[in-house]
Amino acid sequence: MKNKSLTALVSAFARAYHAEHNRQPVFDDSLARAMLSDEEYFSIGQHMSQGAGFFLPDFSGTQDEALRAVVDYQLSPTPLGRAAFTEQALYVAVMQGAGQYLILAAGYDSFACRQPRWARQLQIYEVDHPATAADKQRRIAAMLPVKPDNVHYIPADLAEPAWLQLLQAAPGFNREVISFISLLGISYYLPKAVFRQLLSDLAALLPAGSSFVFDYPDEHTFTPSAGERAQKQVVLAAQSGEPMQASYAYDELEQLLEACGLLIYRHLTPSEINSEFFKAYNDSHPGHHISAFDNVNYCLAVKR
């Protein structure tokens, strides 16, 4: 990936569109729209509305209605649900004493810029591929006059071992401090051995009580039994130059985490995600239903 991540830009678009078009959003990313230029925002929207026939073959309606349908059906469920799950778990971790927040493959996540009062005691470390990291910092500089002093950016490729040294050399980083680690959107795109090594390295670096949150595709993702949306997501990821490489059965994931010294604390399947994060929204927006993404689960694990 020599260029900025296209999937990260589309995720930012989905969060921005949802926040702009709903009074009671599933997840209110109030700064996602500011991350995108007008040209990018409208270009992505136009591209997605024109692709309605791919996402929803039976759809008929205006271009605006097509965009809304595509966002609700395909683009927003995972970025919204996993962000809500993560920030809910982060709040609990901070209340229990976590002092560092590591956001790996941060993309255009805006938490560091819109951090609530309870997060200001945290040291926040964003780690991402240098091209995406540089692009994001350029956007933030244009958006915020002053960067929060508890935020640190680490341009690094997670597939290269040197990133851990860069993290440890970052201002204020303390391997003795209980930490909360976000690995959203990572498990899909790394070979299993690389993802396992990533978890193992972090677990070895950080103290007991540190939390790890991530989403992952289940074992049916690359099979004919996968849901229609999941199958299309695999196609889209490959076309964007960021092919999906791994999926996990629950038992397999549990064994992988245990080998890294991690225990599953919370685990949500699509039906559970719907109940916890989408039901209230759907009840108040009956014409714009959103459902958890096919074959994607959320996991919160804790170091023993």
Protein Blocks (a to p, Z undefined) as FASTA:
>chain_A
ZZccfklmmmmmmmmmmmmmpfbdfbdcfklmmmpcfklmmmmmmmmmmmmmmmmmmbgc
dfklmmmmmmmmmmmmmmmmmmmmmmmmmmmmmmnopabdcdehkljafklmmocfklmm
pccdddddfklmmmmmmmmmmmpmbdcfkbccddddfkbmklmmmmmmpghiafkbccdd
dfehklmmpcfklmmmmmmmmmmmpcehiacddddddfklmpmkbcfklmmmmmmmmmno
pacfbdcdfklmmmmmmmnopacfbdcdfklmmmmmmmmmmmmmmmlccdddehiacddd
ddZZ
